[in-house]
Amino acid sequence: SAGLALTLSILDLVTPGELTGGLQVATTGTINPAGVVGPIGGIIQKVVAARDGGMDLMLVPAGEVDEARKHANSMAVEGVVDLEDALAVLARYGGQTLELRLPAE
């Protein structure tokens, strides 16, 4: 369930700027070759760990956002459906994602 995290980490390393805008960001979700973020197990435990770890924002699969928010307290939680969505969320929170150009299908 670390596919989204790994993908975003690699993009952050190989592109200019900072994808997170200086925030502490946690992510969870599988990701397929088309960039679609899929469901994971243990959403409550992952949210609690991120929250207790001092994260500012957590990206979760869109289908699990309601459950995640129940346990997030003041940590922001955003549901994402695909990689483009995740990048858009990060941009809204100050991340430098707008210069990225993902491969065309």
C-alpha positions in Angstrom: 0.0 0.0 0.0 3.0 2.3 -0.4 2.7 2.7 -4.2 1.5 6.3 -4.0 4.1 7.2 -1.5 6.9 5.7 -3.5 5.7 7.3 -6.7 5.5 10.8 -5.1 8.9 10.3 -3.5 10.5 9.5 -6.8 8.8 12.5 -8.5 10.0 14.7 -5.7 13.6 13.5 -6.1 13.8 13.8 -9.9 12.0 17.1 -10.4 12.8 20.6 -9.4 11.1 22.2 -6.4 9.4 20.5 -3.4 6.2 18.6 -4.0 5.0 19.0 -0.4 5.5 22.7 -0.1 7.4 22.2 3.1 4.6 20.3 4.8 5.0 16.9 6.5 2.9 14.7 4.2 1.9 11.1 4.7 0.4 9.0 1.9 -1.1 5.6 1.5 -2.6 3.8 -1.4 -1.7 1.3 -4.1 -1.1 2.7 -7.6 -1.5 1.0 -10.9 0.4 1.8 -14.2 -2.3 4.2 -15.2 -1.8 6.2 -12.0 -5.1 5.1 -10.4 -4.9 5.0 -6.6 -6.4 1.9 -5.1 -7.6 0.8 -1.7 -5.5 -0.3 1.2 -6.0 -2.1 4.6 -5.5 -0.6 8.0 -6.6 2.9 7.3 -7.4 3.7 10.9 -4.0 2.5 12.1 -2.2 4.5 9.3 -4.1 7.7 10.0 -3.4 7.4 13.8 0.3 6.8 13.2 0.5 9.8 10.8 -1.4 12.0 13.2 0.7 11.0 16.2 3.8 11.4 14.1 3.0 15.1 13.5 2.0 15.0 9.9 0.3 18.1 8.5 -1.5 16.3 5.6 -2.4 12.7 4.7 -3.4 11.6 1.2 -5.6 8.5 1.2 -7.5 6.6 -1.5 -10.8 8.6 -2.1 -13.0 5.7 -1.0 -11.4 5.7 2.4 -11.3 9.4 3.1 -14.4 9.5 5.4 -13.1 6.8 7.7 -9.7 8.5 7.7 -11.0 11.8 8.7 -12.8 10.3 11.7 -9.4 9.6 13.3 -7.3 12.5 12.0 -8.2 15.2 14.6 -6.6 18.4 13.3 -4.4 16.7 10.6 -5.8 17.5 7.1 -6.8 14.4 5.1 -7.5 14.4 1.4 -8.9 11.6 -0.7 -7.3 11.1 -4.1 -8.4 9.0 -7.1 -5.2 9.1 -9.1 -1.7 10.5 -9.4 -3.0 13.7 -11.1 -5.4 14.2 -8.3 -2.6 13.7 -5.7 -0.5 16.3 -7.4 -3.4 18.8 -7.6 -4.0 18.3 -3.8 -0.3 18.9 -3.1 -0.4 22.1 -5.3 -3.4 23.4 -3.3 -1.3 22.9 -0.1 1.6 24.8 -1.6 3.5 22.1 -3.3 5.4 22.8 -6.5 3.7 20.3 -8.8 2.4 22.5 -11.6 5.6 22.2 -13.6 5.4 18.4 -13.7 4.4 16.8 -17.0 3.3 13.2 -16.7 3.7 10.9 -19.7 0.8 10.8 -22.1 -1.0 7.5 -22.5 
